[in-house]
Each structure stands twice: as structure tokens, then as C-alpha cells.
Amino acid sequence: MKYIIIVFTILSFGSIITGFLIESEFSEKFIGFGVLGIFFIVIPLFSYHHWKGKDVKKYMITKESLEKMRDSQK
């Protein structure tokens, strides 16, 4: 999974850089596909890879966690 994320990141940034460097009618499409690749492929894969197996409730704000924070401030 780690290598897939690295490959898609390199491809996305490569597409963006290619779009800036070449002067053709497709240069804006290269930039757009690179940005879409980052936001719709790389970031979700990265989030899934790093949050897999963790308890999400630890990071959510609930009534109990608010009470713990208030008690710890007193």
C-alpha cells in the first residue's frame, strides 16, 4: 500500500509539473488531472492506510470527552 501511494503521488506531481513546463493545448488538463489525482486518489489512500486499525472514537468529540477536558482544566 505504501508503494502504491508513493507511485500515485509521483505521477500526480509529475503531471502537474509537466503541465507547467510544456506549452500545448493539453497543459491545463495535465495540471487538472494531477490535482484530481492528489485529492481523489492519494489523500484517501493515505488516510485509509494510516487510520487502519485505530479506534476512531478516541479522536471524536463526545459529551464524555468534553466533560473530561473540563474536569482536567479545574
N, C-alpha and C positions, 0 to 999 in steps of 0.2 A: 504494500500500500504506500509505503514511504517513497519508493522509487516512481510509482505512478504519479504521485503528487509533484515530485520534482520534475518529471518529464513534462507534465501539463503546464507547470509554472514556466519552464524554459520555453516551451512552444508559445505560450501566451505572450510572454515578454518579447520573444523573438518576432512574433507577428506585429506587435506594437512598434518595435524598433524598425522593422522592415517597412512598415507603413510610413514612418517618418523619413526614412532615408531614400526610398525610391520615389520617383516622380512619375506616376502613372494615374490612370483613372480609377484604379482599384486601391490606391494607397489608403483612402479613408475606410474602406472595407476591411483592410488588414488591421487597422487600429481598432475598429469596432469589434471584429471577431476576437482580437486579443483581450479587449476589456470584457467581453461577454464570457470568454474562457476563464478569466480570473474569477469573475463574480458568480458564474453558474456552475463551474466545474471545480476549480482549485479551492475556493473558500469552503464550499460544502464538504468536499472530501477531507480537507484539513480539519474541519470541525468534527466530523464524524470520527476520524482517526484518533484525535486527541481526547474526545469525550467518551469514547467507547469504554464501557465497564465502570464508569464513575456514577456516583449517586447524584442525580440532578437536584434532588430535594435539598442537598447541603447548600446549594447556591441560590435557592429561591427565597424570596422574602415572604414569610408567612407570619401569622399572628404570633406564633410561638417564638420565632426568631426576633421579631420586634420587641417582645417582652424581655428576651434575654439581653438584647442590646440596651434596653432601658435600665434593666437591673445592673448591668455591668458599669453603666455610667454613674450610678449612685454611690 
